[in-house]
Amino acid sequence: MKAPLKRAAIAVLTGLAAVIVWLSAAYRADIAGARARVATGGRIVATPCGPIEYAEAGEGPPILIVHGAGGGFDQGLALAASFAPKGYRVIAPSRFGYLGTPAPAGASIGLQAEAHACLLDALGVPKSIVVGVSAGAPSAMEFALRYPTRCAALVLVVPGWFPARAGVPARVGPVVRAVLDWSLRSDVAYWVVARFLPSAATRTVMGTPTGVVAAASADEKARVAAMLRDILPISRRSIGLALEPTLTVEPLSRPLGEISVPTLAISAEDDLYGTWNSARYISRQVPHAQFLTFPSGGHLLVGHGEAVAAAIARFLKANAASP
């Protein structure tokens, strides 16, 4: 090899090695921080339904906040900070297969609803407001059906429950779907996509149009980035994620018309997961349910945090315990 070519090859290899070293160090730092974050803050309580991990924040009337896909107690607390009104005691469990809560054999929304009741029993909470967010909505609705005297009110934020008549969620193209599936397989894969393809990840993982985020305030952009980042470590959530395609289409034990508790459904028309159709369907089937809709905001309801919190506060003041 001639000297100029040799020097060029050495420079390229040296640069490539430097990039690999930097990527490795960056990944190790981010995944270590993510693992440390979910290792603290949650508690595990033994119940007749099995061990359940949860976290709490605040004081006042209890709100059980049921997280969505890719979540855990940490996502529940983050969602409460975004949407829950102040002056309540937030109880945020990790659902089946997420973080410290194992998935039982034959996991179903019925068993998950029973686990919600078991957790409230363990905490000495006879009655609670229940907020189901995204894929947390099915078990929240099932809880309201099974335990109406224990559910003070039901709030469904971008409800990820897709019965046939509610409409099929929006689909992505085959290339994007392949990237998404790949990113959900391991911590490294998800880290690469979230770190270097944040716009694509926001659209596919978070179900929110990139234009909505681009036009949002700095605080909202930071919230979206944090939600995307904090799915790590995805390996601690993989079992729960694998259950979602089944649990989000599973029928409830009884018709929606038998939900007897005050109900509020919330969504945005441009939610890429298609929850606007679900929220509208639920609000039409549940007696006297209310429907709060926004023309834009995506699955994360970008730009509407204050409006959502205010609407929930008014709803709870009128229909359930309020601070």
Secondary structure by P-SEA (a helix, b strand, c coil): ccaaaaaaaaaaaaaaaaaaaaaaaaaaaaaaaaaaaaaccbbbbbcccccccbbbbbbccccbbbbcccccaaaaaaaaacccccccbbbbbbccccccccccccccaaaaaaaaaaaaaaacccccbbbbcccaaaaaaaaaaaccccccbbbbcccccccccccccccccaaaaaaaaaaaccaaaaaaaaaccaaaaaaacccccaaaaaaccaaaaaaaaaaaaacccccccaaaaaaaaaaaaccccccccccccbbbbbbbccccccaaaaaaaaaacccbbbbbbbccccccccccaaaaaaaaaaaaaaccccc
